[in-house]
Amino acid sequence: MSGFQAPRGMRDLFGADAAAAAHVESAAYAAAEAAGYQRIVSPIAEESALFERGIGGSSDVVSKELYRLAPHSEESTPLSLRPEATAGILRAYIQHGMRSAPQPVRLVTVAPFFRHDRPQKGRYRQFTQFNVEAIGDAGPGIDIEVIELGASFLVGLGLRDVEVHFNSVGCATCRPAYAAALTAHFAPIEGELGEVDRIRLRENPLRLLDSKDPAAVRRSESAPSLPGHLCADCAAHAAAVRQGLAAIGVALVDAPRLVRGLDYYARSAWEYLLPGEQGQQGALGGGGRYDGLAELIGGSATPAIGFAIGIDRVVHALQDRGITIGEVASRLVVVCGIDEGSLAARIGLASTLRTAGISARADVSTRKIGKQLEGAARNTAVAVIIIEPDGRLSLRIMADGKQAEPADEASVLRAVAALLKR
């Protein structure tokens, strides 16, 4: 065995696990593209300042979990591996003048991200997320569309018990009063809080509701809730979102202390949770409105909303429930040969099959035909084409072991096509 192993918190995916992840990723793109979202592929690294300004310097993502890259001598701008998608996608929206396109601009990506977090089931240091962003619309209608899209994606995979926990985190007008109320609530226990939470108490007390520190968690249970502090506009927006989702059959669970983990959220905030599995292990993903983020990163005021759903967590949830994913009946045809001199012919015939839209590979070994057939069986081939010494072809059906009489290439190709149509 090699002395090297995958880095802590990062994994090799292969076999059934890779197939399951690929299935969920494909379903994610299909769901978003069916709703009119277009793919975007953004860099795997961005300027560190983009995350520091956008996510917030006091957040765990930036203060503890950001993978900062050591710059080369000629590189003057500090870079970091992306910990989330929203800041980079909004940067692309601004940089490429997408404001001139019809609004909202609907974008989707399924991609790897990186956080130096404590590894555990469903939480890895390299993880894959399904991200949807709708940029340029301030109305509640786009909130309804985005929230429903994530919920229907999860239900469509088989997670029919998923819950949508919803809250409004207010706006720049009403949130200061709530922040002041939280500060007053947590101030008596400041001495019991850890260093990070003491900083949050001074700089962004809403983040205390997202803390995992035992003292902060206990105090949060009696903290004032956001809905009572919303301004009229935020309250009306939240009511419209609730009513719209109810009208299309998406049930919401009110979560008055849900603030999400990033500093840029405003108004709608939600999580997709599995019942009975609250907290990090039960959260499949979530999202929110981030109307102020564009200004934080150097753009003009731009309303926007989006969600992120963890592909790894979805796969684990499906597996835990015994829901089969990623398994597809084999359609592979293997081309073998009795003579060693048929190697080039095997490869050429496999290429011909692929050109015709048939999955095929050639056995490129010098093994006896029996061993070649064993290899095809291990690859779960549906059929094997054997090149005979005289150049004719024999077709063997792997399900029953029946082998047809040698025939010409055209006849065998027709037989293979007919077999795969069954």
TORGUTI-254530 format. One record per residue (C-alpha): x, y, z. Coordinates in steps of 0.25 Angstrom, whole numbers, plus 2048, in hexadecimal, padded with zeros to 3 digits. Each point is the difference from the previous one (the first is absolute). Example, Ala and Ser with C-alpha at 12.3 -4.5 7.8 and 13.67 -1.06 7.14 Angstrom:
<pts>
8317EE81F80680E7FE
</pts>
This chain:
<pts>
80080080080580E7FD80580880B7F780C7FB7F28028047F580A7FD80180C8087F880180D7F18037FD8027FE7F17FC7F37F98017F77F47F37FD7F97FF7F47F77F77F47FD7F280180680380D8088058077F37F37FB7F97F780580B80780E8007FF8017F17F27FC8007FC80B80A80980B7F97F97FC7F37F280180680480E8068048067F37F37FA7F97F780680B80680E7FF8018007F17F27FC7FE7FC80C8088088097F780E80180780C8017F880E7F980480B80980580E7FA80380880A80980F7FF8048037F680B80880C8077FD80E80280680C8068007FE80F7FA80E8027F37FC7F97FD7F680B80580980B7F680B7FB7F57F87FB7FF7F580B80580880B80D8008087F97FC80D7FA7F37FA8067F38028017FD7F180A80C7FF80780080E8027F18027FD7F87F38058087F480B7F97F880980B7FD80A7FD7F580F80480180380A7F580B7FE7F680A80B8007FA8077F47F27FF8067FC80C8087F27FD8027FD7F680B7F77F57FC7F77F68077F97F37FC7F18037FF7F97FC80C7F28037FA7FA8047F27F880D80280B80A8018087FB7F47F37FF7F87FC80E80380E8057FD7FE7FA7F27F28067FF80780E80380D7FE7F87F97FB7F37F580A8007F47F78027F880B8057FD8037F17FA7F27FE7F17FE8037FE7FF80F8017F880880C7F97FB7FE7F180480D7F88028037F280580D7F98038047F380780E80180480A7FC80B80380A80B80A80080C7FF80380F80A7FC80B7F57FB8088007F580A7FD7F37F87F47F78037F57F97F87FA8097F680B80B80380D8007F880B8097FD7FD7FF7F27F27FF7FD7F68017F47F48098007F48037F77FF80F7FF7F58087FA80180F7FF7F580A7FB80580E7FF7F980D7FD7F27FE8057FB80680E7F27FA8007FB7F58087FD7F87F480E7FC7FD8017FC80F7F57F67FE8067FB7F380E7FD8067FB7FA80D7F67F77F880B7FC7F68097FA80C7F57F98077FA7FA7F380E7FB7FC8027F980E7F27FA7FF8027FB7F280C7F88057F87F980A80280980C7F180280280180380F80980D7FE7FB80C80780280F7FD80480880C7FD80F7FD80380D80680280F7FC80D8068057FB80E7FD80880B7F980980C8037F48088057FA7F680A80C7F780480880A8087F480180A8017F080180F8008017FF80A80C7F57F780780A7F47FE80B8088057F880380D7FC7F180180E7FA7FF80880B8077FD7FA80E8087F47FC80B8067F880A7FB80A7FC7F17FD8018027F180C7FB7F980980A7F97F97FF7F27F280280680580C8088058067F27F27FC7FA7F980780C80780D7FD8007FF7F07F47F87FC7F87FA80B7F67F97F780C7F67FE7FE7FC80E7F47F87FC8087F87F780B7FD80B8037F280480680580D7F87F980C7FE80E8077FB8077F47F77F47FC7FA80080E7FE80F8007FA8007F17F47F78057FA80C80780580B7F67F680A7FA7FC7FB7F28018087F37F18007FB7FC80A80B80B80A7FC7FD8007F07FD80D7F97F38017F98077FD7F28077F48057F47FA8077F88027F480A7F97F78017F480A7F17FF8007FF8007F180B7F57FF7F97F780A7F28027F98067FD7F38077F38047F37FC8077F98027F48097F67F88007F680B80E8038067FE7FF80F8098098098057FE80E80180D80780E80280580180E80780E7FE8058067FB7F280A80A7FB8097F77F880F80080180580B7F77FF80F8027FA8057F37F27FA8017F480A8007F17FD8017FD7F17FC8097F58067FD7F28008057F28027FC7F27FA8007F780C7FD7F18037F67FE80B8077FB80D80E8047FC80180F80380D80780080C7FE7F67FD7F17FE7F18027FC80280C7F78017FC7F280280F7FC7FA80D80080080E7FA7FB80E8027FF80E7FA80D8087FF7FB80E7FA80C80780680C7F77FC8028077F280380D80780A7FA80A8087FA7F580180D7F77F37FF7F87F38088007F47FC8087FB7F37FB7F57F78068037F27FF7FD7F28068057F28008027F380780B7F58017FD7F180280B7F78048017F47F68087F880B7F580280A7F57FC7F68077F47FC8027FC80F7F18038037FC7F77F48097F58047FB80080E7F27FF7FB8037F47F77FD8087F48077FA7F480780B7F880A8007F47FE7F17FD7FE7FE7F17FE7F37F880D7FD7F98008037F180F7FD7FE8047F77F480E7FB8018087FC7F38097F48028097F87F78057F17FF80D8047F980A80A8068018067F27F280580180480B8097FE80B7F67F37FB7FB7FB7FF80E80380F8037FA8047F27F37F88027FE80680E80280E7FA7F67FC7F57F67FC80B80280D8077FE8087F47F37F97FE7FC80580E8037F38078097FF80D80B7F77FC80F7FD80480A7F67FA8077F680880F8047FD8067F58088077F47FA7F97F68097F87F47FB7F28027FC7FB7F980D80780B8097FB80B7F67F27FB80380280080F80580E7FF7F38047F87F77FA80A80780780C7FD80D7F87F27FC8008008007F07F27FD7FA8077FA7F480D7FC7FA8048007F280B7F67FD8098027F48037F27FA80D7FB7F97F98027F27FC80E8037F17FD8027F980480D7F97F880B7F68078097FF7FA80E7F480580980580080E7F37FF8087FE7F17FB80E7FD7FA7FA7FD7F28098027F47FC8027F28067FA7F480B8097FA7FB80B7F680480C7F980280D8077F38077FB7F87F480580680080D7FF80F8027F17FF7FD7FE7F580A80780880B7F780C7FD7F47F78018057FB80D80280D8067F28047FC7FA7F6809
</pts>
